[in-house]
Amino acid sequence: MSNFRRYYLPAIYSLVTYFSIRLLLDTVTGMKFWKRPLGLNLFEIGCCIFFGYLLIGTHHYMYRYFDKHWADMDNYRKRVLKELGAITLMTILFQNIFILPLAMFTDDGAQWYDVADINVIPLLYSLIYYGISRSNTFLQAYVNNKVKLQEVMNNQLQAELKFLKSQLHPHFLFNALNTIYFQMDEDVNAAKRSVEQFSELLRYQLYDQQQTVSIRHEIQYLHTFINLQKVRASDKLVLNLHLDPDLYDQQVYPLLLFPLVENAFKYVGGEYWINIHASLKNKRIHFIVENAIPKITMPVKAGGIGLENLKRRLELLYPGKHTFEINKTERTFSVVLSIEPEPVVYQTIITEEDEDQMRHHG
């Protein structure tokens, strides 16, 4: 409690209460209280000030009691009504004990209007004081609850992102290990190179999913993945790849583009071509992946875990800042991703080894 509220506010509260009662009574009776004996007025004012300190002190004692014993009440409306009831009973009791006797033994005694004014005016001010002083408490409790709720939601979102990342790893591992497995019987040296590329991919996946990276690193990752996939792809595969260099300094969350490319290699068929196009337009990243699919009579769901996880990650990481479209025709399957990139908050350190690898890939 501040010094003003502790030492000065009760006196001000008492004087406002006293003069409100006196002015109202004088309006009804025609009396002018300033013409009464000064000693009598000072005595009444002194009693009212004592009443004010006692009332305000009891207010805060009751607040501490409320916070200790009623803090677990989930229904704030019910709690406020109970507190108002307790404050009302306490105020009526105090004002009839400490203020009403002043009217009974002064002037012409306690008339009905004296009793009414003494019970209504102090009670009104007491409830006003309760509303002002407790509003801060309830507002702070509301803010704390919102903060705790936000923390819980953030923890849930982070847990969900980690879960989605854990789903991505087995899905990718299965395809990569399957490629290396078939290489072992045909070309051990090629299998070793694939293992090196595979290790590069795994190292990149260690990035924190809540930390952004430059698209330069995403593109390098895609190049490594594409080179690994070419090993198991048919020689008739036609791959058209266009990655705009203007994208390199943009910041995105890692492993957002990978599921689209992986999905294309997984479901490519028919005329056996894949188009991958990335560009920067109107300060938004546009990533388009198209692939041919076999002409089939039975409906087949292209995508699966990879694209479903990507949709959910986009909702969590780029709420209201992305569009994601899937289009399927009889012979083609395409996905179009548009993202409003994150602002650059730090400069990614690129080692000489990274530069050499990027020059090697493109």
N, C-alpha and C positions, 0 to 999 in steps of 0.2 A: 504494500500500500504506500502511495506517495505521501510526502509530508503534507502537501496541501489537503489531500483527502483525509489524512489522519487528524490534523490539527485545526484546519481552518474551515473545511467544508461543513462539519457538524454545526459550527456556530452560525455560518451563513444560512444553512438549512433551518436552524431554529428561529433566526430573526425573520426569515421569509414566512415561516409558518405563523409566528406570533402576530406579525403585522397584518397578514391576510385575515386572521381571525378577528383582530381588533377592528380593521376597516369594515369587514362585513357586519360585525355586531353594531358598530356605530352607525352604519347605514340603516339598519333595522330599527335601532332604538333612538337614533338622533343624538347619541352621546358623542362627545369629542374627547377621545382618550388622552390627548396631549394636555388637556386641562385638568386631568386627575392629578393627585399628589405624585410628585416625581419619585418618591421612595417606593410607592406602590407599583408604578410602572417598572422601575428597575428591579424590584423583587420578582415581578412576573417574568420579565425578560431573563433574569438569572435562572429562574426555574425552567423556563423553556430551553435555555442553552444547555442546562444539565440534561433535560429530556432529550435534546438533539444528540448530544454525545452518547448518551446511553442507547438511544434508538439506532444510530448509525453503527455503533460498536456491536450491538446485537445483530444487526443486519449481516455484518461480515462474519460474525461467529456462526450464524445460521448458514451462510454461504459455504463455509468450510464444512459444516455438517452435511449439507446437501451434496457437496462434491465427494465427500468420503463415503456416504452411505447410499447415495442414489446415482452414482456415476455409471453403474452398469445398466441403467434403464435405457432400453433401445428406443422407446417412444418418447421423443423430446417434448411433444405436446402434453403428454400426461405428466411428465416431470415438471414442466413449467406451471401447469395448473396446481400441482401439489405444492410447489414452492410459493406460488401466489397465495394459496390458501393459508399456508403457515405464516407468511409475512403479514397477511391481513389480520389474522387472529392475534399475532404478537403486537401489532400496531394498535389495534383496538384496546387490548389489555393495557398497554403502556399509557395511552393517552387518557384513559379513564382513571388511571391511578395517579398520574403526575400532572395532567393539565386540568381535568374537570374540577378537582378540588379548588383550584384557583378561582373559578367562577362561582363556586358554591359559597365561598367565604369573603367575596369582595362584591362591591356595588350592591345590586339588589338580589343577589343569590343566583343560582343556576336556573334559568328559564328553559323552556323547551327548545328555543332557538339556540341557546348556549350549548345545550347537549348536542344538537344537530351539527352546529358549526365545529365544535371540538372533535366530533367523531368523523366528520366528512373531510375537512380540510387537511388535517395531519395525515389521514389515511391516503388521500389523493397524492400528496407529496411523497409519502412513503412508497407508494406503488410506482410513481414516476422515478424515484431514485432507484428502486429495484430494477426497473426496466433499463435505465441507462447503465447502471453498474454491472448488471448481469449480461447485457447484450454483448459486451466485450468477451466475457467468459464463453458464451455459447458460440460467438463468432470464431473465437480461437479454437474451440472444440471442433467446429465444423471444418475449419481450415486443416486442422491436424488429421481429421478423418479423411478429408480429400487427399492429403499428402500420403497417408498410409495406404489408401486405396490405389493411388497412382503408383506407389512403390510396389504394391502387390501385382498390379497389372503389368508394370515393367518387368518384374521378376518372371511373371508368367510368359510374357513375350520373349524374353531372353531364353527361358527354358524351351519354348517352342522353336525358336531359331536354332538352338543347339540340337534339338531333336531332329529338325529338318536337315541339318548338316550331317548328323549321324546317319540319316537315311540316304543322303547323297553318296556318302563314301562307299558303302557296300554295293550300291548300284553301279558306281563307276569301277570299283575294284573288280567286280565280276567280269565286266567287258574287257578291261585291260589285261587281267591275268589270263583270260581265255585266249587273247591274241598271242601273248608270249608263249603260252602252252603249245600252240600249233607251230610256232617258229622253232621251238627247241628241236623238233625232229628234222627240220629242213636246213636251217642255217643258224649255228650256234652264235656266230659273231653278230648276226642281225638281232638275235634274241638278246644279246648283251646290250646292244645299242638301245633296244626297246626298253630294257630294264633301266638304263640310264634316263631315258625320257620319262619313264614311269615314275622314277624317283623325283624328277623335277616337278611332275604334276602333284605328287604327294606333298612335297615341300611347300608348294604354293597353297595347298589346302589347309595348311596350318595357320594361315592368316585368321585373325579374329573376324568373325562375321559381323561384328558391330563397328568395325573400323574400316574406313574407306581406303582405297588404293587407286593409283592412276590406271587409266584404261591401257596404258602402255604395258603394264604387267598382265592385264587381262588378255590382251592380244598375244603377248608372248606365250601365255598359257595355252591359248587356242591353237597357236602354231604347233606347239609341242604335241598337243592332243591330236591335231589333224595328221601330223607326221606319223604318229603311232597308229592311227586308224588306217592310213594308206597301206600299211603293211598287210592288213587283213582284207582290204577292199579289192574288188575286182579291177583288172586293168582297164576295163571299159568305163570305169567311173570318170565322169567329167566334172571337175570341181572348178567353179568360178568363184574367186575370192577377191573382194575389194574392201579394204579397210582404210578409211580416210585418216591420213596422218594428223589432221586437225584435232582428232579425238584424243591424242596421246596424253595431253595434260589434264584431261577431265578426270574428276574423281567419282568413283562409283564404289558400291559395296562389292566385294569379291564374289566370283563364281555365279554371277547372274547370267552371263552370256553362254557359259558352258553347257547348261542343259539343252539349249536350243540346238547347238551344233551336235551334241551327242545324240539328240533325238533324230536329227536328220540322217546321221550315219546309221542309226539303228534301223530306220524304216525305209531307207532309200531302196528303190526297185524300179521296175518298169523300164523306162528309158535311161535310168541310172545316171542322173545328174544331180548336183547340189550347187545352189547359189547362196553365197554368204555375202551380205553387204552391210557395212557399218558406216554411218556418216553423222555429221553434226549440222543440224538445221534449226535455225531460230532458237539457238542456245539449248536445244534438246538433242539427246542422243537417240538416233534411230538405228535399230538393228533388225535386219530382215534375213530370215533363213528360209529357203525354199528347197524342196526336194521332190523328185519324181517318186511315185509309188506305183505298185503293180495294179493293173486293172482287175478288180475282183468283184464277185457278185455278192459275197457276204460282207456285211459291214464289219470293219475292224477299227478298233480304237487306237489311233496313233498317239503316242505320248506315254501316259502312265505316270509312274511315280515322279520322274524327273520334272515334267511340266506342271504337275499338280503341286509339287513342292515349290517350284519357282513362282507360281501364282500366289501362294500363301506368303512366301518371303517378300514378294513385291508389295503385298498388302501391309506387311509389318514394317518394311524399311522405307517404302515410298508411298505412304497414304496420300491419295489425291495428287500425286506427282508422277504418275505413270499411266500408260495405256498398254494393254496386252491383248492382241487379237490373234485368233487361230482361224485359218481358212482352209477348207478342204474341198477339192473337186474330185472328179473321177480319176484324174491322173496325177494330181499334184497336192502337196501338203505344204502350207506355209505358216509361219508365225511372224508377227510384226510387234516389236517391243519399242516403246518410246519412253524415255526417262528424262526427267529434269535433273541434271547432275547436281551433286553436292558441291558447295563452295569449297575451294581449296583451303584447308585449315593447316596443312603442313606440307613440306616438300619431301616427297619420297626420295630416299637416297638410292641411287642406282650405281651399282658397282661396275668396275671394268668388265667383270665376267658377264654381268647382265647385258652390258652394251654389246659385247661380242656375240652373245647368244641372239640378241635382237637383230644384229646385222646379218647373222647367219640365217635367221628365219625369214628375213624379208628385205 
